Amino acid sequence: MSVLGLSLPFLNAQNLNLNLNLDLNLAREFLYVFSAVAFVLGIKLLGKQTSARQGNLLSAGGMLLAILATLLSTGLHFQWILLGLLIGTALGVVLALRVPMTGMPEMVALLNGLGGLASVLVALAETLIRPALGVLSSGAGYLSVLIGGITFSGSLIAWAKLSEKLSGKPLRFRGQGLINLLLFCLSLGLGLLYLALPSPPFALLLIAGGLALLLGVLAVLPIGGGDMPVVISLLNAFSGLAACAVGFVLLNKVLIVTGCLVGASGLILTQIMCKSMNRSLAQVLFGHFGASAAAAGATGPALHAHPLTGEEAFYLLESAETVMFIPGYGMAVAQAQHAVFELAELLNKRGTEVFYAVHPVAGRMPGHMNVLLAEANVPYEQLLELEEANTRLPRVDVCLVIGANDIVNPSAHSDPHSPIYGMPILDAEKAHNVIILKRSMGQGFAGIDNPLFFLNNSRMLFGDARESLQTLIREFKTC
């Protein structure tokens, strides 16, 4: 009896621990399901400007649920989790306070790269801890290292190009395409060998990671600055696919779901960006965009622009019944979005009809101009997409082009030899009058001359965009 008396409490404690573990596992799975639903609904809400903020908050809430669910797992070292949380929070706060809106594209590229690096490190660590993974988990781990490595190094090059640490022009050397192809084939061959061996050495995974890093660098270097929005979208998709692969390694359902969502949405966005530039993904990656840019504008008679003063621009705007703003990267550089909104409000009060035309690839990343205009509280109903804006432009009295270049370049329609020929653009030249706010006559990020600057109905208002707009605002306030 004494033996039974001693064993019964032991069995009760054991059952209690077992029940507690079962309850925690059940709670974790439920939280994962709710977080996955939040991600799906959040992405759906992000599809419309009016609900994008709610979608962002819902997705953030889903991520919080996923983190809390993961913390319910047993065997965690909370001291390291807390240390990582503190370091990450500190870095995030510093970046949020210091990085201006003009730096958002390169910041997005950098965050994509860090996501890829995280997938690589998790896959390597899990393989090192549990070398006897199944075929599915081993294959997923290899893919995560391969895709994540390409994402990390490729994103660093994209960041360097966008921040002008590297030239935005295509950087190539002889035989680069062949080397990239050989590296890709070698990576796939190593993957097959890794899966075929009963106990593959960890060194194979490290070699694959090194090849992926090199391939990411060589793949992005030859891509010109004009194609960076597409590259950012593609690398975003890659970071999602790498996370999805890690989900199969960890057998984590929410990581698989979120990785698939990010990968699929990134690929869809990449397709939209390509369509907006009238280019296929293969042309972006291998088409050498910008190679003939200098040749495209190097010949022909000398052309002369028609500058005007702020006072002359005021008289044009004062008599206009319809005004359309076309923002570009120059607006972001000058931080002129609030001045744009203030000028538009003054025009509205005078009875002028005001619209904003937003090109899908304006700026340095998808949605760049939408974010800036939303920051300035521009009404959503005044934002026009490409097709609708082009139907209105022939009836617009004054079109204000603020720091945009390539997205209003008529060469896309008129010059078959131009690298952007066939790209859908905003037909600013069809407006009755065009006022172009630029610092100089310099080319856009794609390195292509713009004939719009020399048309008879175009006038150049040189200077910092915000200062030029503030000059116009003062004219309206004192008239």
N, C-alpha and C positions, 0 to 999 in steps of 0.2 A: 504493500500500500504506500509505503514511504516513497518507493520509486515512482509510483503513479502520482503521488502527491507532488513530487518535484517536477515531473514531466508535464503535468497539465498546465501549470503557469507558463512553462517554456513554449508549449504548443499554442497557448492563447496569445502570447507576445508575437510568436511567429506569424500566426494568422492575422494579427492586427497590422503588422508590418506589410504583409502581403496585400491586405485590403487597402491599406493606405497607398501602396504603390499602384494598385489597380485604379483607385480613385484619381490619383494624380495623372496617370496615363489617360484616363477617360476625359478628365478636364482639359488636358493638353490637346487632345484630338479635337474636342469641341471648339476650343479657342482657335485652333488651326483652321477649322472649317469656316468659322465666322470671319477670320482675317482674310481668307481666300475670297469669300463673298464680298467683303469690303473692297478688296483690290479690283475685282471685276466691275462692281458698280462704280467705283471711283474712276476707272478708266473710261467707262461709258459717259460719266458726267463731264470728264475732261474734253469730250468731243464737241462741246458747245461752250462758247465764251461766257454765256450767262450763268452756266453752272460749273465752270472750271474751278472756281475757288472751293466750292463745296466738294467737288471731286478730289481735289488735292487734300483737303482736310480728312475726308473719308479714307483715302488711301493711307494717310499718315496714321490715322487711328487703327487701320488694319495692321500696319507695321508694328505699332505699339502692342497690339494683341499677340502678334506672332512672337515678339521678343519676350513678353510675359509668359507665353506658353512654353517657350524654350527654357526659361528659367525654372520651370517646374520639373525639369529633367533631373535625374539623380546623378551624383558623381561629379558635379560641377565645382570648379575652383573659383568661388565668388570674388576672391581678392584680385585675381587677374581680370575678371570681368569688370570689376569696379575701376581698376586701373585703366583698362582700355576705354571705359565710358568717360572717365575724366579727361584723358588725353584727347579722345575724339571730340568731346564737347568743347574743349578749349580751342582746338584747331578750327572747329566749325564756327564758333563765335568770332574768332579773329578773321577768318575768311569772309564771313557774312558782313562784318563791319568795314573791312578794308577793300574788298574787291568791288570796283564800280560796275555799273550796268554794262559798260563797254567791255568789261572783262568777263562777262557771263559766258560767252561762247567757249573761250578757252578753259574756263572753270568747269563747264559741263564736260568738255573733252577730258580734262584731268580726272574728274569724278568717275567718268566711264572707265578710264584706265585703272583707277584704284579698285573699282568693282571687279575688273578682270584679274587684278593682282590678288585680291582676296580669294577669288575662286581657285586660283593656282595654289596659293598657300594652304588652303583647307584641303584640297585634293592631295597635295604632297604629304601633309601631316597625317591625314587619315590612312593613306597608303603605307606610310612608315609605321603607324601604330598597329594597323591590321593588315599585314602583308598577304594574308590568305583570303582576299576578297573574291567574290564570285566573278564570273565572266562579265555579267552586266555591270556590276559596280566597277570592275577593273577598266572596262571599255569607257564607262562614263568618266572615270577619273582621268584617263588619258586624254579624252576629248576636252575635259575641263582645263587641263594643263595647256593643251594646244590652243584652244580658242581663247582662253584667258590670257595666255602669253602674247598672242597676236594683238588682242585688245589693249593690253597694257602698253606695250612698246609703240603700237600704232597711235594710240591716244596721246602719248608723250610727244610724238612727232607732230600730230595735229595741233596740240597745245603750243608747241614751239612755233609752228607756222602762223597760227592765229595771233599769238602774242608778239610776233615779229622777232622772235629769237632766231628763227630761221627764215630765209626768204620764202615768200608766198609763191614764188615761181616753181614750176616742176624741176626737181633735182634728179638728174639721170646720169647714168654712165653706160658705156657700151656693154651689151649683153645682160642688162639688168633683168629684163623680162625672162630670159632663159634661166638665170640664176634663181629667180623667184619660183619658177616652175619646178626646178630641180629640188629646191628646199621643200616645196609643198609635197612633191612625190616622195621624198626621203622621209618626211614626217609621217605620211600615211604608211609607208613601208615599215617604219619603226613601230607604228601602232599595231600592225598585223603581227609583227614579231613579238610584241609585248603580250598580245592576247594568246599567241600560239604556245609560248613557253609555260610550263606548269608552275614554275616559281620565277617570274621575271625579275631580274635585278632592278633595284631602285634607281641605279645609275641610268637605265634606259629612260626613265621618266624625267630625270634631270636633263639628259641630252635633248629629249623632246621639248622641254621647256626652253632650253637655249636656242634651238632651231626656231621655235615659235617667236621668241623675242626678236631674233634677227629678221624673220620673215615679216613681222609687223613693221619694223623700221623700213625695210626695202619696199614694202607694198605701199606705204603712204608717202614716202619721199617723192616719187614721180608724179603725185597728184597735185594739180595747181590749186591756188587759193580760191578760185571761183567755184570749185567743187567741194569745198570744205563742209557746207551744210549737209551734203549727201554723205560724206565720210563720217560726220558726227552721228548722223542717224544710223548708219551701218554699224559703227562701233558700239552704239547704244544697244543695238540688237545683239551683237556679239557678247556683250557683257551679260545680257539676259540668258543667252544660250549657255554660257559658261556656268552661270548660277544654277540653271536647270540641270546641267550635267552633275554638278556637285550635289544637288538634291537626290539624284539616284545613288551617289556614293554614300551619302548619309542616310538614305531611305527616309528623307524628310519631305512630306507631302506638300507643305506650304511653300517650300523652296522650289519644288518642281513646278507648282502652279504659277508662282510669281515669276520665275525664270521664263516660263513659256509665255506669260503675258507680256513681259518686257521684250522678249525676243520677237514675238509676233507683231506687237505694236511698232517696234523699231523697224522691222522689215517693211511693214505697210507704209510707214512714214518715209522710208527710203524710196519706195516706189513712187510715192506722191512727189517727193523732191525731184526724182529723175524725170517724171512727167512734166513738172514745172519748168524743167530746163531742156525738155525735148531730147533727152539723152537716156540711153540704156545704162544699166549698172556696169556692164562690160566696158562701155565707152568711158565711164567715169574712172574705172580702175585701170584700164589699159589704153584709153584713147588719146592720152597725151594732150589733154585740154590745155590751151594756152601756148602750145608750141609754135603756132603760126600767128600768135597775137601781134607780135611786132611787125611781121610781114604784112598783116592785114591793114595796118594803119601807116605803113612806111612810105607808101606811094601816093600820088595824086597831087593836085594843086594845093597851094597853101590856103587855108581857110581862116577866117577871122570871126571871132565871137563878138557879141554886141553887149557890152557891159551897161549897167544902169545903176543909179544911185538909190538909196533907201527912199528918198522923197518921190522919185519917179515910180518906184514899185508901189508906194502908197497910193498914188493916183490911179494906177491900174486896178488895184484891189478895191479902192473906194467906189469905182464905177461898175464893179462886177456884180452880177446877179447870182452867179454860181462859181464857187471856188472848190478845187480839189487839192488836198495835200497828199503828196507821195513821199513817205519817209524812207530813208535809207541809213546805212551805217554812219554816215556823217552826222545825222541827228543824234545817234547814240554817243559819238565821240564828243560832240558839243554839249551833251546833256540838255538838248533843246526841246524835249517833249513837253515840258510845262509851258514854255513860251509859245509853242505851237497851239496848245489848248487855249491859252489866254487870248491869242490872236483870233482863233476860231470863234471864241465866245464874243469878242468885240464885233466880228463880222456878223454873227447870228443876231446880235442886238440891232444891227442896222438893216436886218431883213435879208441878208445874204444867205443863200443855201450852201451849206458846207458839208463836204464828205472827205473821207480818208480812204485812199486806195492802198491796200497792203498786198504786196507780191509774196508768194509762198517762200521764196528764197531771199527776201530782203534781209540785209544784215549778215551775220556770220553763223547763224544757226536757225533752225525752224522755229517760227513763232517769236523771233527776236523783237520785231516791231510791235507785235501785239502786246508783248509784255511791257514795253516802254510806254505805249499809248494807254494801256490799262493803268499804269502807275500814275499817269497824268489825269486819270478819271475821264478819258474820252468816252462818250456814250457808245455802246456796242452797236446801236442801230445806224451810226454814221460810218461804220467800217464796211468797206466794200471789198469783195474778193475780185480776183483778176477779171473774170468774164463780165461781171456786172459793171465794174469800173470802166472797162473798155467800151461798153455800150453807151455809157454816159459821157465819155471824154469829148466826143465831137460837139457836144452842147455846153461844155464847160467854158466859162469866160476866161478864168485864170487858173492855171495849174501850177502849184508851188511844189517844185522838186527839191527836197531838203536832204542833201548829202547822198542821194541815190545816183547810181551811174549805170551799171550793167543792166539793171531791170527796166530801164527806159531807153535802151540803146536801139535805135531804128535799124542798125545793121542786121539785127536778128530777122528782119523782114526783107531788107533790100540788098544785102551783100552775100551772095552764095559762097564767097571765099572766107567769110568771117567765121571764126571758131564757134560763135554763138548762133549761127544761122539756123533758123527753125525754132529757136527757144521762144516760148510764149513770154511776151513782155507787156508792160503797161504802155499803151499807145499815147504817151504824153504829147507827142508832136501833133496830134489831132485836135488838141485844145486850141481855142482862139489865141490865147497868149500863154506862154510858158515862162515862169521865173525860176531860175535854177540857182539855189544857194550852195556855193562851194567856196572852199578856201583858195583854190587855184584851178587851173585847167588840167590837173593831173588825171591819170587814168584810174579806173576803178580797180578793185581787188583782183579782177581777172586779167588786168593788164591790156585792156582793149580801148582804143579811142572811141569817142561817142560823137557821131554826127549831129545829134540833137543840139549840141552846144552852138552850132553854127547856122541853124535854120533861121529864116527871117522872122518867125513868130516867137523866137526864143531870146531871152535876155538873161545875162549872168549878173547875179548879185554876189560879188566876191566878199569874203570875210568869214569870221566865225559865225556859224548858223544861229546860235543863241543871241549873239550881239546884233546880228542883222534883224532877227525877229523882234528883239526888244526895241530897235529903232522904229520898226513899223508900228509896234504897239504904242510907243510914245506919240507918233504922228496921229494915230486914231484917237488917242485920249485928249490931244490938244486941239483937234480940228473942231 
